[in-house]
Amino acid sequence: QVQLVESGGGLVQPGGSLRLSCAASGTIFKVITMGWHRQAPGNQRDLVASINSGGSTNYAGSVKGRFAISRNNSKNTVYLQMNSLKPEDTALYYCRIFYWGDKGALDYWGQGTQVTVST
């Protein structure tokens, strides 16, 4: 089984910063992609950013230039540095891993960490 441990969410004022972390453990032969999605109440869950094993990144247009995703391959950990946060960034942020496991290519989600941007 795989476990994803997310941390770093919280309450921050507009213009502030937060750093999310997600550590994956378990039967993981190779991580293919790790990333973050977010879901605000009443909205669908959307991709925020992702990074593959080669280090290539992908960002939602609304966070480009403000958020940065990075990864520690040796620790199967992904980070999301969020700067210049806006109220519209408020959401539940989910870590996602796509990996090779004992049953082939698999997909797993974390439980989510709340990010609230407000005065």
TIBALO-631238 format. One record per residue (C-alpha): x, y, z. Coordinates in Angstrom, 2 decimals, padded with zeros to 5 digits. Layout:
BEGIN
- X_Y_Z
- X_Y_Z
...
//
This chain:
BEGIN
- X_Y_Z
- 000.00_000.00_000.00
- 000.96_003.62_-000.46
- 000.71_006.44_002.02
- 000.85_010.15_001.27
- 001.54_012.49_004.18
- 000.67_016.10_003.39
- 001.63_019.10_005.47
- 002.03_022.85_005.32
- -001.49_024.16_004.87
- -002.96_026.90_007.00
- -004.29_030.43_007.17
- -002.33_033.23_005.53
- -003.02_036.82_004.59
- -003.22_037.92_000.96
- 000.26_038.38_-000.42
- 001.70_035.84_001.97
- 003.42_032.52_001.35
- 003.00_028.89_002.28
- 004.94_025.75_001.47
- 003.16_022.43_001.09
- 004.93_019.09_001.41
- 003.83_015.61_000.44
- 005.85_012.51_001.28
- 005.04_009.19_-000.35
- 005.90_005.84_001.17
- 005.02_002.20_000.63
- 005.36_-000.20_-002.27
- 006.61_002.26_-004.87
- 008.95_000.92_-007.51
- 009.23_004.20_-009.32
- 007.41_007.52_-009.09
- 006.26_008.76_-012.49
- 004.59_012.05_-011.59
- 003.73_013.87_-008.40
- 001.58_016.91_-008.16
- -000.98_019.05_-006.44
- -004.62_019.61_-007.22
- -007.07_021.85_-005.42
- -010.78_022.02_-004.87
- -012.78_024.94_-003.54
- -016.36_024.44_-002.30
- -018.73_024.07_-005.22
- -015.91_023.71_-007.73
- -014.28_020.75_-009.44
- -010.85_019.50_-008.48
- -008.27_021.10_-010.75
- -004.57_020.63_-011.36
- -002.35_023.22_-009.71
- 001.09_021.88_-010.62
- 002.85_018.64_-011.38
- 006.40_017.41_-011.84
- 007.63_014.23_-013.50
- 010.64_012.05_-012.77
- 012.76_014.05_-015.18
- 011.93_017.32_-013.49
- 009.58_018.70_-016.12
- 006.84_020.82_-014.59
- 003.33_021.82_-015.51
- 001.32_024.65_-013.94
- -002.19_025.96_-014.06
- -002.26_029.34_-015.73
- -003.64_031.01_-012.63
- -000.57_030.12_-010.53
- 002.26_030.56_-013.04
- 004.89_032.91_-011.70
- 003.58_032.61_-008.14
- 003.84_028.90_-007.32
- 006.83_026.61_-007.73
- 006.79_022.83_-007.54
- 009.89_020.83_-006.71
- 010.73_017.28_-005.81
- 013.20_015.20_-003.85
- 013.36_011.92_-005.74
- 015.36_010.11_-003.07
- 012.63_010.83_-000.51
- 009.64_010.56_-002.86
- 008.60_013.98_-001.63
- 007.06_016.86_-003.56
- 006.89_020.48_-002.45
- 004.72_023.38_-003.53
- 006.03_026.83_-002.72
- 003.14_029.26_-002.93
- 003.91_032.98_-003.02
- 001.79_036.08_-003.52
- -001.24_034.16_-002.36
- -004.68_035.47_-003.26
- -008.09_034.81_-001.69
- -009.02_032.82_-004.79
- -006.24_030.36_-003.93
- -008.32_029.25_-000.95
- -009.07_025.55_-001.36
- -008.38_022.05_-000.16
- -005.08_021.04_-001.72
- -004.59_017.38_-002.62
- -001.34_015.62_-003.33
- -001.42_013.05_-006.12
- 001.11_010.42_-007.11
- 001.27_008.37_-010.29
- 003.71_005.50_-009.86
- 004.81_002.00_-010.76
- 003.79_-000.38_-007.99
- 003.39_-004.10_-007.54
- 000.20_-004.03_-009.64
- 001.48_-001.90_-012.47
- 000.96_001.82_-013.02
- -001.15_003.18_-010.18
- -002.66_006.45_-009.04
- -003.15_007.60_-005.45
- -004.50_010.73_-003.73
- -003.73_012.25_-000.36
- -006.38_013.33_002.13
- -005.90_017.02_001.43
- -004.60_020.01_003.35
- -006.58_023.24_003.72
- -005.17_026.53_002.47
- -007.09_029.65_003.43
- -006.08_033.10_002.19
- -007.92_035.79_004.09
- -007.53_038.93_006.15
//
